[in-house]
Every structure is written in C-alpha cells, then in structure tokens.
Amino acid sequence: MERRTHDQAQARVRNRRASTARTVTMLALAVGAALLLSACGEQKPYSHISPVTENARDIQFLYKIIFWMALIVFIGVQALITYTALRFRRRNEDRPEQIHGNKRLEIAWTIIPALVLLVIFIPTAQTLYDFDAAAEEGEMEIDVYGKQWWWEIHYPGIQVAGAQGQQPLVTANEVRIPQGTEVVFNLRSNNVIHSFWVPQLTGKMDVIPGHNNRLAVAGDAPVGEYWGECAEFCGAAHAWMRFKVIVEPRENFDAWVAAWQQPPPVDADPSTGDVVDVPPSFLNCIACHNVSGTMAQVAGQGLTADPKSQSAGPNLTLLGCRDMIAAGLLPNTAEGLKTWLMHTNEVKEGVYMPNYTEEPYNLTEEQVDEIVAYLLQLKPAGGRPPEQPVGGVAAGD
C-alpha cells in the first residue's frame, strides 16, 4: 500500500512537471510567433510595416508602441495565470478559503490599464493633429472619387482640352505624383462609404458620401510605385478595388501632363480612319466612358455620374499608357482587355459594366478584338511618356 501511494505521488509530480513544461513551451511559441510576425511585412505593398514617408513612419511608430505594450501585457497575464495555476492548484478535496475581493488588486488593475491607455493616447492624438495640419498645407491637390468598384482621379490644377472646353485632367486607378511635392487628396463619394489607403505612404481615411475628407502625403516618398486599396467593405467587388500611386521625377510627371495636351494620333487601321472617329463597335462604350479628343465625351464624371448607372465608367484617355485595368485586377495587354470585355462579370463579380458579348449587345469576338486594338492605341502622338526608375514595390511581391 505504501509503495502504491509513493508511486502515485511520483506520478502526480511527473504530471505536474509535464504540465508546467507544456505551459512554458506554449508561452515560448506564442512569444516567438509574435516576434516573427513583427518582422514580417518587409517589402509588402499592402503593409504599413515597410513605410517610406514620414507620415507612414509616424503610424508605424504608433503601431510599435501598441504592439510592444500588448506583448508585455500578454506575457505578464500569461505568467500570472501560470503562477496562480501552479502555486494555488488544489491538493485535496477541501475548498479554499472564500474571499469577496482584494482592494489593492482592484485598484491596481484599474490604474495600470488607465496608464497604458494614456501612453497610447498621447502620441496618437499628436499624430492625428499633425496629419490634420498637413492636410491644410499641400502644394498640389488631387480629387479622388470612390466608385463601385474603382477610383476616379481628378487633377483640378491641370487643365486639358475637353468637349466643353478646358476641363480638369481625369484618369482612373493610377495616381501620378511628382517627387518632392506635398500632396493633399480630397476624398469624396456619391455611393457608399469607402476607405482610401496607401499603407507605405500615409494613413487611411474614410471616403464618405456628402462629405469631403482630406488626407496628406508627404513629399519625401522615393521614386517608385505604391499600391493602395479600399479598406472599408463597400460591396461585392470590394476586394478588387485597388489603385496605384506612382511617384516619379518632376520631368517625367511634366511629360505625362504634356501627353494629355497632345491631339490623338492617327489610327494605323484604315477601316477606322483615326482615333477621333472611334470604331463602330466602340459606340457601345461611349455612354459609359470618356476619351479626351474624341466623340466619346458624354459620360458623367465625379459626383455628377449616377452611382448605379453604366454611365459611371472610368475615363479611358491614354489607357494605352496604363499598366493595369479593372482597378488593378488584370494587366493592360491585348489578352487582359479581351478577357475583361468578354467575361466581365466572371472577372469582377457584381461590377455594373455589362458583358457586351451577351444580350442585348451580342458583340462578336471580332468586334471585341476591334475595341481592344483601339484601346491599346490610346497613347499620345509622341508615344508613351517616359517611365520612372524602378522603385517601390509591386502588388503580389
């Protein structure tokens, strides 16, 4: 009997040691995972962990404060739980002494969280005020309209020739910024709430119908391409509402602006005459899209476009100079354009653009090829403007 009691006691000791070892191992794994995650995100386009501007670095600083404080709290709480479980584990069937509360502990766990929140609040409030002040002092303003599901970009300070005379330069899903320029985005919507976010450049800002929110981007961003996205669920194709910010040398930006001032080039296809006389198959598109310098300049833009209408499509001027289509979903190639035109709803579920190969349009594959060839020719007479040196990161890296 004594031998069996001794063996049982030894078994309980071994079980306690094994339990303690498992607890310590799990804590070590949790801490290791947290540290590993803190090192992730380098050179990721949709992560604020690799900031390139002062604005983004301020946000990253706040993130680090919260992360390390949360890690300290987590380790402290887990250590206390482990200590309590091991130190005060039940050794017999008797119930421990029951107490109502501990005033010192209650005061401690009220004061400590308050101090933690205070440490977080002070730099956060300072950063918010700095961002608000920066949004009032930009050298260039760009109007951004959140659509379903793409982005319309207006440059109110840059005028180009349009159907009604001079009008602001309007493009879609690609924002070009001259390096060294402080930029302020005016964010607007006439449909639902979106959220404009370029993680590597600046903070995130909601795009609210009926309200103009302003967001600043510092001029210290290196030359390169930086991807952004909608960060507020806005409908069926929310996940495919991407855009690109291109920071380029001033001379490259000026060449891009000059390209918008040039007349459309002559179309090499003798059956269509020139770009001004769009091909017959493209007449299905002119109620939805604008092309500066052509007859296709009747579709609504900005807040004037019906948010639920097909007439709210992107401006296609200089489309041949863009890298992506469908808000960053497909490459701007003949194959990508053809896929988009023939399988629109399959590529981007919920999009308002109809599939023109179906009723009531019934375009043939030859007509789609004609539209694709026309769109790829939408470049300035002098060819595609010079590109910026490689920099930044690309989506999917």
Buried (B, 14 or more C-beta within 10 A) or exposed (E): EEEEEEEEEEEEEEEEEEBEEEBEEEBEEBBEEBEEEBEEBEEBBBBBBBBBBBBBEBBBEBBEBBEEBEBEEBBEEBEEEBEEEEEEEEEEEEEEEEEEEEEEEEEEEEEEEEEBEEEBEEBBEEBEEBBEEBBEEBEBBBBBBBBBBBBBBBBBEBBBBBEEEEBBBBBBBBBBBBBBBBBBBBBBBBBBBBBBBBBBBBBBBBBBBEEEBBBBBBBBBEBBBBBBBBBBEBBEBBEBBBBBBBBBBEEBBEBBBEBBBBEBBEBEBEEBEBBBEBBEBBEBBBBBBBBBBBEBBEBBBBBEBEBEEBBBBBBBBBBBBBBBBBBBBBBBBEEBBBBBBBEBEEBBEEBBBBBBBEEEEEBEEEBBBBBBBBBBBBBBEEEBBEBBEEBBBBBEE
